[in-house]
Amino acid sequence: MLDLKTRLFILLLLLFRISVAQEVVQYTYGLSKFALPAENTDRLITRASQNLLLNGNQLYIIPEGTGRIYRLDYQHSLQPVRIDSTIYFGSTFGSQSFFYKDTLYSFGGYGYWHINGQLRVYVPQKGEWELEPLNKEVPFLKNEFPSLVWMDERNGKLWLANSNYYREGIKRNGGPPNVMGDSVFFLNLKSKEISAVGLLNDLTKETSRKISVRHLVNSPWGQLTCNKVGPIIYLLDFECNQQLTLSQAKAKEIMRIIPSNGLLHFKDSTLIIQSFDNWLRGDFKSGDSVRLTRTDFTPTNPIYEDFKSQKISANQSISYLNLLVSFLTGCAFAGLVLYLGIIRPQSNRKRCQDKLVIAFSEKEREVIGFIAMNSTNEVGTTVDQINQLLGVTKKNVEIQKKQRSDMFLTINEKWNRVSDKILIDKKRLNHDKRSYEYLITPDQLNKIQSMGLI
């Protein structure tokens, strides 16, 4: 017989489990849908992919880009019932919907030629969405890459990376309007503030942008993504800044039992894998489950390079030492103290901050340096020369194009943090309007030279 304290503890644990919300992910997103009420329903809404959220014992259905919310009590009813009164739609395609403390939120999304970084909260008493003011806006959109996003309910943080700066209304002189950022942020849902914590590690960035990699499901420890080639399952623990890999045996077991129309979600630390066909028939209990713990994953590399760890540099340590030495030598060396203790440290800190903000990789610096050298001589850099620098001359045309695009998007996004102009521009060749050459304008050349980047 259990004593009173033990029974109370078990009751509280059960209540806690019920209150934790979980996203439900379609393995083949948009393949299957619940039939929505036909009354006053636009054709676009009935055809839109559906985001599914489990909160307590209820299932919420949110058609993509609409702001509409349907609730289906999967324990008693099979009919979705609309609970909102949203009138306008079309501005939140690719947004991230999630529950936090039983409150429904929506973040980011695309619509009307704009990617936003807004946080919206659903107010049940009004049946409407309201905007939550943030300290800044980070444009976010789920895209063809597995969007790096994870809701940490325990700490009240929405982690995100691969932000998108899509500026369709701005002329780019032939350059791409879409820039994918590589900064990592988190949104504190208690203070409603967004903070940048670092830059994506090159290995994480390379892994997340492979064609064969997709978002799998969010777990209690971080985001799970999978590479169908292998198969390999990754855990992205943003809070601990670790990318981990699931044991091969477990990864194969999971990938083997996922049906093409499979639904995945976590219940505590158990991964539940079910079929959408069963859900449509009202069978919410059939399916497979795989017990997982964080110890099943092996750390491989950090997710991001932490800004804080980079700010303490050798130059700053030397500058503090110089200040101490200068102070001890006395007023006779006032001029030297002024130079070593104030002017030089500030200059070093500014250069370190510029490098921290930009943080170009070795390959990016090589590309920038080559284009800068040609631009100094008033010569454009050809597509073939860029392919040779990137080592893709023997790849097919589509791979070459993607590698070039990814490289220039990353460089220009980093440069955009210290300048309102793009660094590497392109223009059509006079003799062949189908081809481009790349260049850096004189004013940007002067700037990167003054910053010591080339």
Wavefront OBJ file of the C-alpha trace (Angstrom):
o trace
v 0.000 0.000 0.000
v 1.421 3.380 -1.023
v 1.608 6.064 1.643
v -0.127 9.452 1.229
v 2.994 11.353 0.148
v 3.798 8.819 -2.582
v 0.238 8.911 -3.926
v 0.262 12.719 -3.985
v 3.587 12.713 -5.832
v 2.258 10.303 -8.478
v -0.876 12.433 -8.887
v 1.205 15.594 -9.405
v 3.422 13.759 -11.885
v 0.387 12.655 -13.891
v -0.985 16.191 -13.898
v 2.373 17.498 -15.095
v 2.426 15.015 -17.948
v -1.038 16.049 -19.047
v -0.083 19.745 -19.074
v 2.992 19.354 -21.304
v 2.164 20.173 -24.933
v 3.703 18.336 -27.865
v 3.907 19.034 -31.547
v 2.748 16.212 -33.825
v 4.911 15.951 -36.925
v 3.909 14.362 -40.211
v 6.875 12.445 -41.576
v 5.700 13.413 -45.076
v 4.429 16.898 -44.287
v 1.069 17.773 -45.815
v 0.384 14.260 -47.094
v -2.786 13.726 -45.010
v -5.356 16.108 -43.547
v -8.366 16.109 -41.281
v -11.621 17.035 -43.037
v -12.594 20.499 -41.850
v -16.185 21.754 -41.592
v -17.355 22.814 -45.056
v -19.407 25.760 -43.845
v -17.748 29.112 -44.661
v -14.455 27.390 -45.394
v -12.255 28.727 -48.202
v -10.841 26.193 -50.689
v -7.314 27.335 -49.855
v -7.896 26.489 -46.196
v -9.178 22.989 -46.947
v -6.136 22.302 -49.141
v -3.511 23.815 -46.830
v -1.171 21.562 -44.876
v -2.119 21.236 -41.219
v -0.041 21.822 -38.110
v -1.034 19.479 -35.271
v -0.531 20.176 -31.567
v -1.361 17.963 -28.614
v -2.132 19.794 -25.386
v -3.449 17.741 -22.523
v -6.063 15.382 -23.923
v -6.992 17.561 -26.896
v -5.712 17.844 -30.448
v -5.498 21.247 -32.135
v -5.490 21.563 -35.930
v -4.048 24.756 -37.457
v -4.242 24.988 -41.284
v -0.991 26.419 -42.653
v -0.956 30.205 -43.126
v -4.537 30.830 -42.009
v -4.502 31.590 -38.299
v -7.571 29.392 -37.947
v -7.748 26.952 -35.051
v -9.791 23.753 -34.887
v -10.044 21.563 -31.809
v -10.707 17.854 -31.851
v -11.168 15.986 -28.613
v -9.638 12.750 -29.838
v -10.872 10.805 -26.836
v -14.554 11.531 -27.465
v -15.115 13.201 -30.845
v -13.802 12.953 -34.406
v -15.243 16.238 -35.698
v -12.937 19.297 -35.794
v -14.671 22.328 -34.297
v -13.470 25.812 -35.129
v -12.763 27.845 -31.977
v -11.368 31.118 -33.391
v -12.949 34.052 -35.217
v -10.034 34.960 -37.496
v -11.139 36.853 -40.615
v -7.960 37.532 -42.592
v -5.358 34.968 -43.549
v -2.337 34.545 -45.795
v 0.482 36.121 -43.738
v 1.737 33.211 -41.606
v 2.784 30.461 -44.004
v 5.736 28.571 -42.524
v 5.193 29.946 -39.012
v 5.992 27.981 -35.850
v 2.925 27.159 -33.716
v 3.418 25.978 -30.133
v 1.907 25.876 -26.659
v 3.588 27.341 -23.601
v 1.840 26.986 -20.242
v -1.435 26.118 -22.009
v -1.257 29.310 -24.092
v -1.099 28.999 -27.887
v 1.529 31.053 -29.734
v 2.573 31.542 -33.348
v 5.994 32.890 -34.400
v 7.258 34.155 -37.753
v 5.865 33.203 -41.146
v 5.601 34.454 -44.709
v 2.884 36.361 -46.519
v 2.304 39.440 -48.647
v 5.917 39.479 -49.903
v 7.380 39.590 -46.414
v 8.906 37.234 -43.836
v 8.110 38.417 -40.321
v 9.593 37.792 -36.894
v 6.438 38.532 -34.923
v 5.110 36.690 -31.889
v 1.334 36.247 -31.816
v -0.716 34.909 -28.913
v -4.191 33.389 -29.138
v -6.701 34.873 -26.691
v -9.533 32.305 -26.190
v -11.852 34.868 -24.569
v -11.851 36.902 -27.813
v -11.264 34.051 -30.238
v -8.545 36.188 -31.822
v -4.791 36.482 -32.216
v -2.989 39.438 -30.663
v 0.539 40.698 -31.262
v 3.088 40.419 -28.449
v 5.702 43.240 -28.682
v 9.316 42.019 -28.719
v 12.594 43.902 -28.299
v 13.518 43.123 -31.922
v 12.292 41.192 -34.929
v 14.137 38.154 -36.286
v 12.469 36.984 -39.527
v 11.769 33.247 -39.387
v 10.331 30.789 -41.882
v 10.184 27.021 -42.103
v 11.779 26.206 -45.446
v 13.098 23.346 -47.548
v 15.969 22.877 -45.113
v 15.048 21.404 -41.722
v 14.353 24.647 -39.861
v 16.398 24.699 -36.686
v 13.752 25.454 -34.079
v 12.972 23.958 -30.671
v 10.522 24.915 -27.946
v 12.096 24.393 -24.524
v 9.032 24.346 -22.281
v 11.013 23.751 -19.124
v 12.954 27.024 -19.478
v 10.357 28.934 -21.493
v 12.604 29.484 -24.515
v 11.956 29.184 -28.233
v 15.305 28.467 -29.905
v 15.746 29.206 -33.596
v 18.414 29.485 -36.267
v 18.432 29.731 -40.087
v 16.622 33.084 -39.957
v 15.497 34.444 -43.325
v 15.895 38.041 -44.508
v 13.581 38.096 -47.524
v 13.404 41.585 -49.010
v 11.354 41.315 -52.154
v 10.589 45.020 -52.200
v 14.229 46.121 -52.394
v 16.215 46.344 -55.631
v 19.311 44.175 -55.602
v 20.913 44.923 -58.988
v 20.474 41.310 -59.994
v 21.540 39.965 -56.598
v 19.435 37.527 -54.573
v 16.812 39.116 -52.263
v 16.800 36.135 -49.903
v 19.581 35.882 -47.322
v 19.671 33.022 -44.831
v 21.262 33.979 -41.549
v 23.502 31.719 -39.508
v 22.989 33.342 -36.103
v 21.357 31.421 -33.249
v 18.705 33.175 -31.140
v 16.313 32.343 -28.360
v 13.018 34.011 -27.515
v 12.420 34.255 -23.775
v 8.664 33.828 -23.436
v 8.677 35.258 -19.911
v 10.383 38.560 -20.748
v 9.335 38.598 -24.439
v 12.900 39.368 -25.487
v 15.026 37.839 -28.244
v 18.743 37.309 -27.611
v 21.507 36.279 -29.999
v 23.884 33.708 -28.504
v 26.288 32.795 -31.314
v 26.939 31.732 -34.883
v 26.102 28.280 -36.243
v 28.990 25.860 -36.168
v 30.123 24.981 -39.698
v 29.413 21.263 -39.117
v 25.874 21.933 -37.882
v 25.238 24.323 -40.760
v 26.535 21.808 -43.304
v 24.467 18.992 -41.784
v 21.214 20.971 -41.557
v 21.352 22.147 -45.182
v 21.754 18.775 -46.846
v 18.935 17.804 -49.176
v 18.510 14.438 -47.453
v 18.095 15.947 -43.953
v 14.673 16.802 -42.525
v 13.045 17.843 -39.261
v 11.874 14.719 -37.430
v 10.251 15.844 -34.169
v 10.947 17.914 -31.051
v 12.035 15.921 -28.013
v 12.291 16.853 -24.306
v 16.067 17.369 -24.767
v 16.149 19.212 -28.106
v 15.242 19.065 -31.770
v 15.566 15.742 -33.601
v 16.545 15.812 -37.278
v 17.256 12.836 -39.498
v 19.414 12.158 -42.512
v 17.648 9.489 -44.553
v 21.062 8.455 -45.919
v 22.577 6.263 -43.246
v 20.152 6.633 -41.565
v 21.428 9.140 -38.993
v 19.373 10.891 -36.317
v 20.751 14.044 -34.729
v 19.786 15.706 -31.458
v 20.231 19.496 -31.298
v 20.381 20.444 -27.624
v 20.462 24.246 -27.869
v 20.416 24.829 -24.107
v 23.619 22.795 -23.631
v 24.991 23.842 -27.045
v 25.560 20.265 -28.217
v 24.850 18.413 -31.431
v 24.586 14.703 -30.695
v 24.081 11.561 -32.776
v 21.750 8.702 -31.882
v 23.199 5.198 -31.780
v 22.975 3.526 -35.177
v 20.894 0.621 -33.872
v 18.218 2.945 -32.454
v 18.249 5.142 -35.566
v 17.662 2.160 -37.847
v 14.902 0.880 -35.567
v 13.074 4.220 -35.675
v 13.415 4.804 -39.417
v 12.309 1.232 -40.147
v 8.956 1.551 -38.385
v 7.931 5.040 -39.598
v 5.180 4.713 -42.269
v 5.073 7.166 -45.179
v 2.053 8.892 -43.596
v 3.439 8.520 -40.096
v 2.793 10.861 -37.183
v 5.488 11.383 -34.560
v 5.324 12.947 -31.102
v 6.835 12.432 -27.666
v 5.117 11.344 -24.493
v 7.626 12.064 -21.758
v 10.794 10.378 -23.061
v 9.030 7.891 -25.341
v 8.811 8.515 -29.077
v 5.342 7.597 -30.319
v 5.006 6.616 -33.993
v 1.482 6.247 -35.386
v -0.353 6.190 -38.708
v -2.516 9.073 -39.910
v -4.945 6.516 -41.387
v -5.616 5.237 -37.864
v -6.164 8.769 -36.554
v -8.646 9.514 -39.337
v -10.595 6.413 -38.257
v -10.559 7.533 -34.641
v -7.884 5.070 -33.499
v -5.447 7.213 -31.512
v -3.894 4.347 -29.552
v -2.426 2.020 -32.184
v 1.186 2.492 -33.117
v 4.782 1.855 -32.150
v 6.887 3.408 -29.438
v 10.621 3.694 -28.875
v 11.982 4.475 -25.443
v 14.788 7.037 -25.620
v 17.072 8.708 -23.114
v 19.640 11.418 -23.663
v 22.383 8.879 -22.961
v 21.443 7.165 -26.241
v 23.028 10.141 -28.022
v 26.750 10.780 -28.416
v 28.053 14.392 -28.551
v 29.780 15.307 -31.829
v 30.225 19.097 -31.902
v 28.787 22.349 -30.529
v 25.762 23.782 -32.365
v 27.071 27.338 -32.307
v 30.150 29.347 -31.457
v 29.180 31.218 -28.311
v 29.587 35.004 -28.490
v 30.498 35.195 -24.800
v 33.405 32.762 -25.097
v 34.785 34.698 -28.057
v 34.682 38.094 -26.361
v 37.513 37.275 -23.956
v 40.466 37.493 -26.329
v 44.223 37.452 -25.946
v 44.453 41.072 -27.111
v 42.108 42.215 -24.348
v 44.115 40.316 -21.714
v 47.298 41.973 -22.947
v 45.634 45.399 -22.890
v 44.653 44.978 -19.227
v 48.204 43.928 -18.387
v 49.549 46.977 -20.214
v 47.259 49.195 -18.154
v 48.581 47.697 -14.920
v 52.227 48.046 -15.992
v 51.664 51.608 -17.184
v 50.030 52.543 -13.884
v 53.039 51.238 -11.918
v 55.570 53.149 -14.006
v 54.102 56.474 -12.891
v 53.228 59.780 -14.387
v 56.555 60.043 -16.216
v 55.124 57.682 -18.825
v 51.739 59.411 -19.081
v 51.891 59.577 -22.826
v 52.684 55.863 -23.060
v 49.905 55.083 -20.592
v 47.430 57.063 -22.702
v 48.365 55.121 -25.826
v 48.652 51.635 -24.330
v 45.877 51.956 -21.766
v 43.119 53.717 -23.725
v 43.698 54.218 -27.440
v 45.199 50.848 -28.327
v 42.873 48.656 -26.184
v 39.792 50.396 -27.579
v 41.080 49.903 -31.104
v 41.789 46.226 -30.418
v 38.362 45.718 -28.885
v 36.666 47.370 -31.864
v 38.576 45.132 -34.299
v 37.719 42.067 -32.200
v 34.052 43.055 -32.148
v 34.033 43.574 -35.936
v 35.593 40.156 -36.446
v 33.182 38.652 -33.923
v 30.153 40.066 -35.730
v 31.381 38.975 -39.142
v 33.334 35.795 -38.309
v 34.085 34.752 -41.885
v 35.308 31.182 -42.347
v 38.615 30.419 -44.070
v 36.871 29.445 -47.329
v 34.690 32.593 -47.217
v 37.797 34.741 -46.762
v 39.424 33.008 -49.710
v 36.432 33.770 -51.950
v 36.238 37.389 -50.737
v 39.993 37.898 -51.245
v 39.934 36.502 -54.792
v 36.951 38.625 -55.859
v 38.476 41.684 -54.136
v 41.761 41.229 -56.008
v 39.944 41.055 -59.349
v 37.699 43.995 -58.448
v 40.740 46.105 -57.522
v 42.008 45.491 -61.046
v 38.515 46.316 -62.387
v 38.008 42.728 -63.527
v 34.926 40.648 -62.762
v 35.188 37.125 -61.319
v 33.598 34.454 -63.504
v 31.328 31.589 -62.518
v 34.022 29.088 -63.554
v 36.555 30.751 -61.241
v 34.139 30.554 -58.291
v 33.406 26.891 -59.063
v 37.133 26.189 -59.026
v 37.547 27.963 -55.667
v 34.700 25.923 -54.188
v 36.003 22.659 -55.658
v 32.815 21.841 -57.552
v 34.035 22.022 -61.152
v 33.306 18.315 -61.669
v 29.838 18.471 -60.071
v 26.636 18.886 -62.048
v 25.255 22.351 -62.803
v 22.580 22.296 -60.089
v 25.085 21.439 -57.344
v 27.455 24.150 -58.605
v 24.651 26.693 -58.562
v 23.557 25.728 -55.034
v 27.123 25.845 -53.655
v 27.694 29.299 -55.138
v 24.337 30.568 -53.902
v 24.896 29.264 -50.360
v 28.364 30.823 -50.221
v 27.253 34.285 -51.384
v 24.106 34.264 -49.228
v 26.155 33.495 -46.113
v 28.843 36.103 -46.885
v 26.314 38.849 -47.624
v 24.230 38.045 -44.545
v 27.296 38.331 -42.298
v 28.363 41.557 -44.004
v 24.867 42.987 -43.545
v 25.534 43.170 -39.787
v 28.067 45.980 -40.247
v 26.854 47.513 -43.508
v 23.550 48.345 -45.185
v 24.908 47.137 -48.526
v 25.743 43.688 -49.854
v 29.439 42.833 -50.115
v 29.504 40.643 -53.235
v 27.301 41.802 -56.100
v 26.815 40.316 -59.544
v 26.024 41.654 -63.006
v 25.221 40.137 -66.367
v 27.976 39.820 -68.942
v 27.662 42.228 -71.852
v 28.377 39.554 -74.455
v 26.210 36.878 -72.841
v 23.165 38.074 -70.867
v 22.594 34.551 -69.523
v 25.833 34.563 -67.514
v 27.028 36.591 -64.551
v 30.289 37.861 -63.120
v 30.892 38.767 -59.477
v 32.421 41.953 -58.077
v 32.931 44.111 -54.995
v 32.237 47.832 -55.390
v 35.056 50.328 -54.620
v 33.399 51.697 -51.467
v 33.028 48.161 -50.062
v 36.638 47.364 -51.035
v 37.841 50.317 -48.965
v 35.754 49.162 -46.012
v 36.983 45.557 -45.914
v 40.573 46.777 -46.326
v 40.170 49.204 -43.408
v 38.784 46.376 -41.274
v 41.707 44.101 -42.132
v 39.518 41.412 -43.698
v 41.734 41.116 -46.806
l 1 2 3 4 5 6 7 8 9 10 11 12 13 14 15 16 17 18 19 20 21 22 23 24 25 26 27 28 29 30 31 32 33 34 35 36 37 38 39 40 41 42 43 44 45 46 47 48 49 50 51 52 53 54 55 56 57 58 59 60 61 62 63 64 65 66 67 68 69 70 71 72 73 74 75 76 77 78 79 80 81 82 83 84 85 86 87 88 89 90 91 92 93 94 95 96 97 98 99 100 101 102 103 104 105 106 107 108 109 110 111 112 113 114 115 116 117 118 119 120 121 122 123 124 125 126 127 128 129 130 131 132 133 134 135 136 137 138 139 140 141 142 143 144 145 146 147 148 149 150 151 152 153 154 155 156 157 158 159 160 161 162 163 164 165 166 167 168 169 170 171 172 173 174 175 176 177 178 179 180 181 182 183 184 185 186 187 188 189 190 191 192 193 194 195 196 197 198 199 200 201 202 203 204 205 206 207 208 209 210 211 212 213 214 215 216 217 218 219 220 221 222 223 224 225 226 227 228 229 230 231 232 233 234 235 236 237 238 239 240 241 242 243 244 245 246 247 248 249 250 251 252 253 254 255 256 257 258 259 260 261 262 263 264 265 266 267 268 269 270 271 272 273 274 275 276 277 278 279 280 281 282 283 284 285 286 287 288 289 290 291 292 293 294 295 296 297 298 299 300 301 302 303 304 305 306 307 308 309 310 311 312 313 314 315 316 317 318 319 320 321 322 323 324 325 326 327 328 329 330 331 332 333 334 335 336 337 338 339 340 341 342 343 344 345 346 347 348 349 350 351 352 353 354 355 356 357 358 359 360 361 362 363 364 365 366 367 368 369 370 371 372 373 374 375 376 377 378 379 380 381 382 383 384 385 386 387 388 389 390 391 392 393 394 395 396 397 398 399 400 401 402 403 404 405 406 407 408 409 410 411 412 413 414 415 416 417 418 419 420 421 422 423 424 425 426 427 428 429 430 431 432 433 434 435 436 437 438 439 440 441 442 443 444 445 446 447 448 449 450 451 452 453 454
